[in-house]
Amino acid sequence: MGDLIKKWATQVAEAELSSTLPRRWAHTQGVAKRAVEVSQVLGQDAGLLIAAATLHDVGYAPRLATTGFHPLDGARFLREEHGADERLVRLVANHSFALLEAEERGLREELADEFPLLEEPLLVDALVYCDMTTTPDGGRTTVEERVVEILGRYGGDSVVGRFIRRAAPEIFGAVGRVEAALAAQPR
């Protein structure tokens, strides 16, 4: 997956998010930028990571929000309207430990059955890293600050607040593994 898929992903995400959700579009652009920065640890899957980072939040687009759970809505959109690559769709569906949030929403079985988690830990972790080290406005942040920001924005008793508290140890672990992989890269 090379330049064509990255260009396509950008066009799709921009079309769905830039005018209706400009802040989400800014976040998406920042996540894609992080993906470019970490792509060297993924070899041939670098383009896939960048495309998934670019499309991870497309399900927030108002016209796509059928279940109200953006990973599921986005993955269905990519599969049904674009015939997107299965690995890409599964990454979008499961980004940032979405199964835990799906459980909070009563959608875990539906998500897991329809879009099984990829058995590619570094690729999955890299997408978590990109999402969870990017602010809502697309800037760089630490994973700890990002978790605090999400809790503050949604509230600790909300579905997202409960999810992020449960997922935080997994999120911190994923980010740590990617940071270790980056540190091990030759300079």
C-alpha positions in Angstrom: 0.0 0.0 0.0 1.7 3.1 -1.2 1.1 6.6 -2.2 -2.3 5.9 -3.9 -3.9 4.6 -0.8 -2.6 7.5 1.3 -3.9 10.0 -1.2 -7.3 8.2 -1.4 -7.5 8.1 2.5 -6.8 11.8 2.7 -9.5 12.6 0.1 -12.1 10.4 1.8 -11.4 11.8 5.3 -11.2 15.4 4.1 -14.5 15.0 2.3 -16.3 13.5 5.3 -14.8 15.6 8.1 -13.3 19.0 7.0 -16.4 21.0 6.6 -18.7 19.3 9.1 -16.2 18.6 11.9 -13.2 20.9 11.4 -11.7 20.1 14.8 -11.9 16.4 14.2 -10.3 16.9 10.8 -7.4 18.8 12.5 -7.0 15.8 14.9 -7.1 13.4 12.0 -4.3 15.4 10.2 -2.2 15.3 13.3 -2.7 11.6 13.7 -1.7 11.1 10.1 1.4 13.2 10.7 2.4 11.0 13.7 1.9 7.9 11.4 4.4 9.2 8.9 6.8 9.8 11.8 6.5 6.2 13.1 6.1 4.4 9.8 9.7 3.3 9.6 9.1 0.7 12.3 6.5 -1.0 10.1 8.3 -1.6 6.8 5.9 -2.7 4.1 2.9 -1.8 6.3 3.8 1.9 6.6 1.2 3.0 4.0 -1.5 0.9 5.7 -0.7 2.7 9.0 -0.9 6.1 7.4 -4.2 5.3 5.7 -5.7 3.9 8.9 -4.5 7.0 10.9 -6.1 9.2 8.3 -9.4 7.3 8.4 -9.6 6.3 12.0 -12.2 8.9 13.0 -14.2 9.1 9.7 -17.1 7.4 11.5 -17.7 10.7 13.4 -19.0 12.3 10.2 -22.7 13.1 10.8 -23.9 11.3 7.7 -22.1 8.1 8.7 -23.1 8.0 12.4 -25.7 5.2 12.3 -24.8 3.5 15.5 -23.2 6.5 17.2 -20.0 4.4 17.7 -17.5 5.9 15.3 -15.1 2.9 14.9 -18.0 0.7 13.8 -19.7 3.3 11.7 -16.4 4.3 10.0 -15.4 0.7 9.3 -18.8 -0.1 7.7 -18.6 3.0 5.6 -15.2 2.1 4.3 -16.2 -1.5 3.6 -19.6 -0.8 2.0 -19.1 2.5 0.2 -15.4 2.1 -0.8 -14.7 -1.6 -0.8 -11.6 -0.8 1.3 -8.9 -3.3 2.1 -9.9 -5.7 4.9 -6.9 -5.0 7.1 -7.5 -1.2 6.8 -11.2 -1.6 7.7 -10.3 -3.8 10.7 -7.7 -1.3 12.0 -10.2 1.5 11.8 -12.9 -0.6 13.5 -10.6 -1.6 16.4 -8.4 1.5 16.8 -7.4 2.5 20.3 -9.0 -0.4 22.1 -12.4 0.1 20.6 -13.6 -3.3 21.8 -13.5 -2.0 25.3 -15.7 1.0 24.4 -17.9 -1.3 22.3 -18.5 -3.3 25.5 -19.6 -0.2 27.3 -22.1 0.5 24.5 -23.4 -3.1 24.3 -21.7 -3.5 20.8 -18.7 -5.7 21.7 -20.0 -8.9 20.1 -21.2 -7.0 17.0 -17.8 -5.3 16.5 -15.8 -8.4 17.3 -17.8 -10.6 14.9 -17.9 -8.2 12.0 -14.4 -6.8 12.3 -12.0 -9.2 14.2 -8.9 -7.6 15.7 -5.8 -7.9 13.5 -3.2 -10.3 14.9 -0.4 -7.7 14.1 0.5 -6.2 17.5 3.0 -3.6 16.3 0.7 -2.3 13.6 -2.3 -2.1 16.1 0.0 -0.5 18.7 1.3 2.1 16.2 -2.2 3.3 15.4 -2.9 3.6 19.2 0.3 5.6 19.6 -0.6 8.0 16.7 -4.1 8.6 18.1 -3.2 8.8 21.7 -0.3 11.2 21.3 -2.3 13.8 19.3 -4.6 16.5 20.7 -8.1 17.2 19.5 -6.6 20.1 17.5 -3.8 18.0 15.9 -0.9 18.9 18.1 1.5 16.6 19.8 0.9 15.6 23.4 1.9 12.8 25.8 -0.3 9.8 26.2 -0.9 10.7 29.9 -2.1 14.2 29.0 -4.3 12.8 26.2 -6.1 10.4 28.6 -6.6 13.3 31.1 -7.9 15.5 28.3 -10.4 12.8 27.1 -11.7 12.3 30.7 -12.1 16.0 31.1 -13.9 16.4 27.8 -16.4 13.6 28.2 -16.6 13.3 32.0 -15.6 10.3 34.1 -19.1 8.8 34.3 -19.8 8.9 30.6 -19.5 5.9 28.3 -16.2 7.3 26.9 -15.0 8.2 30.4 -15.6 4.7 31.7 -14.0 3.2 28.6 -10.9 5.4 28.8 -10.3 4.6 32.4 -10.5 0.9 31.6 -8.4 1.2 28.5 -5.7 3.5 30.0 -3.3 0.7 31.1 -3.6 -0.9 27.6 -3.1 2.5 25.9 0.0 3.2 28.0 1.4 -0.2 27.2 0.8 0.2 23.4 2.5 3.6 23.4 5.4 2.3 25.4 5.9 -0.6 23.0 6.0 1.8 20.0 8.3 4.2 21.8 10.7 1.2 22.5 10.5 0.1 18.8 11.3 3.7 17.7 14.2 3.9 20.1 15.6 0.7 18.7 15.7 2.1 15.2 19.1 3.0 13.8 19.7 6.7 13.6 
